[in-house]
Amino acid sequence: MNLALTPEQELLRDSVSKLLRTESTPVRVRAAEPLGHDPVLWASLVAFGIPAMRAFEAAGGGGMGLLDAVLVAEEVGRHLASAPVIESIVAAHLLAELGGEGQAWFERVRDGGAIVTLALHEAGLHPRQIVPGGGVADAILYLDDDEVVLLAGTPRGTARDNLGKAPLASIDLEGGADGRTRHILAHGPDARYAYLAALEEWKILTAAALTGLGRRALEMAAEYASEREAFGRLIGTYQGVSHPLADSITDIDGAQLLTWRAVWAMARGRDDAAASVSMAFWWAARSTATAVVRALRTFGGYGLSVEYDIQLYFRRGRAMALPLGDPKAELGRVADRLWGDARWSPLPDPGAVDIEFGYGEAAEQFAAEIQQFFDENLTRERREAMRRSLDGYDPEMQRKLAEAGFLYPDWPVEYGGQGRSAYQLSALGVVYEANDWSRVAIGTTNMGARMAMAFGSEALRQEALPRFAAGTASSCLGFTEPSCGSDVFAARTRAVREGDDWIINGQKVFTTAAHVSDYVLLLTRSDPDAPKHKGLTMFLVPMGLPGIAVEALHTMQEERTNITYYADVRVPDMYRLGPVNGAVGVMASAMKLEHSGEGYHISHPALVEAAVAWAHEAIDESGRRRIDDPDVRARIAQAAVHNEVADLLCRRAVWAGVEGVPSRAFGPMSKLFTTETYMKDSADLLELAAPDSLLEGHDPLGVLEYKHRHSVGSTIYGGTSEVHRSVIAETSLGLPRTRA
């Protein structure tokens, strides 16, 4: 897996950014309105080779890849470039590909002698249409059945006033008035394919521009919220301000990843590549539209003033995607391209793509081995038992998984693992979920074991780790208390030193799997007089010690969790993790494992698959399959997009951990987005399939019912969504702390 840009791509992005910082300032953007075109900026872009960047080198172009153009488009959106940059890149690429008369027009574009744009709808279906860039173009390309036509001599400087103050024009493509001439550049199936592929390229570049624009709007809002005071506090300290911005920067990050993935999918020839384009366009349009509203509202009434730059981003962000029509229509195309007959829609040649979203061949092989294990060992009885309890502990299966090397395969060899990569571990998680086998007990044990490896005494490691590795012992987590919830550092469970032992008294709640665990990773307060975060000590306590009691606490998710009580529990010091009063460092390491969506995302694909299976089988009152209903298709497609974005955010978090990329926001972003969209989609799909989805069962409808109950808890476990929003706001946007 590789999400790093090449040095050449970094240089390209930085160079374009530097150019636009100088040539597309807010002052220049305002000066270019209402037409929305800056001739001086355009001349600079031509000199830089931007319009011709995607055309083949043999034709005189830059020969650059689609990902390179995506990076340029991000900067175009970020700086509100007043010129039809995206349309020109796409049109120039198409002209060079068509050759003949198209080559001559390409050379005019390359040399700055003409601006050529393209119509986004077929002329036969929409003879008169709004054409982006049409107000300043010397020629417009359009598709008429299987003919690619160039309409030359279009009057320049005649854009209609519009929301984004862009050079739009309402053009009658077949009218032939005003001295325009019609030139057929190519015809036939290949010509039609080339034009339709160009439209997909326009979608990708527009999606990229939207993400750049949305990101900058959120940064501006964060800067303002870090300076503006209200009621004696910076407004950025109010969660009502910071949390919506955190949601939006997460969405924008997801939109960028989804756009990059679409390019990667094209380069790898994946059968979901066309669907990825539609996903990226819809999600970027929606995310940016929401982001610019939230950003403007951060400024309050000032955001409405034309003197403030944020209104420029609001208007452009709302308008940029709309020349194609309602972005929601793209959800129908997602459905057609995933479950219909449009899987192999025309796509542009993306060129070389160095980024990689796959986990790699080793991970794929490892996943196949795990699946074979489940095929051989997972009986119907075991599946049903697992469904009845999410704690996921089957002693015999636990030992078999350990013997096969599938319990903790990423552990170091010296502790009983195989040293498998994080990518292989992620592939393992997908197979576990596909087989409906819970990893709750495995996950909690892994955290306790990892803390023992990093912070435990040699005696503790020798006692506990071989048992964990063999699958003969497990651990649970003792963090949360009835009075402190997610504020774990407010823990009151008391640990008092007595010689070489500690006496522990207190209570924990939501101690999942405590009734089947041999140890508990226990957070205690060892110095009540120290500041809140400094008087805490962590232990890995044997559950068999006298004074520990476990009381069942059942949830609506068919899960047994527990309340655990500690009454004068004498714990030898060998079970202490880290220094006395130094639990914050241990918890920080533990939270790196827990504050990620990877363990939660794996439930989302099953939700989408169940909805698709139901829709193919269910019949409405008219006798039509539900999957043929446009609304049904769009709603399931929306869940599929959310699932894809969640997967990408999780993959990025895994990649960053492997490569050491510093970003505290990646894990919380993946956890927040994954669980929140899982909960929302489960509710929407439950309603979509109602009333039959009310019934419990193991069929697709039963899965929808079960996943809905399960989804709510995912937004709470591992830190509530509110906690993650605060972390994201502070680390990704630089907002002030919202917590005392």
Buried (B, 14 or more C-beta within 10 A) or exposed (E): BEBEBBEEBEEBBEEBBEBBEEBBBEEBBBEBBEBBBBEEBBEBBBEBEBBBBBBBEEBBBBBBBBBBBBBBBBBBBBBBBBBBBBBBBBBBBBBBBBBEBBBEBBBBBBEBEBBBBBBBBBBEEBBEBBBBBBBBBBBBBBBBEBBBBBBBEBBBEBBEEBEBBBBBBBBBBBEEEEEBEBBEBBBEEEBBBBBBBBBBBBBBBBBBBBBBBBBBBBBBBBBBBBEBEEEEEBBBBBBEBBBBBBBBBBBBBBBBBBBBBBBBBBBEEBEBBBBBBBBBBBBBBBBBBBBBBBBBBBBEEBBEEEEBBBBBBBBBBBBBBBBBBEBEBBBBBBBBBBBBEBBEBBBBBBBEBBBBBBBBEEBEEBBEBBBEBBEEEBEEEBBEEBBEBBBBBBEEBBBBBBEBBBBBBBBEEEBBBBEBBBBBBBBBBBBBBBBBBBBBBBBBBBBBBBBBBEBBBEEBBEBBBEBBBBBEBBBBBBBBBEEBBBBBBBBBBBBBBEEEBBBBBBBBBBBBBBBBBBBBBBBBBBBEEEEEEBBBBBBBBBBEBEBBEBEEBEBEBBBBBBBBBBEEBEBBBBBBBBEBBBBBBBBEBBBBBBBBBBBBBBBBBBBBBBBBBBBEEBEEEEEEEBBBBEEBBBBBBBBBBBBBBBBBBBBBBBBBBEEEEEBBBBBBBBBBBBBBBBBBBBBBBBEBBEEBBEEEEEBBBBBBBBBBBBBBBBBBBBBBBBBBBBBBBBBBBEBBEBEE
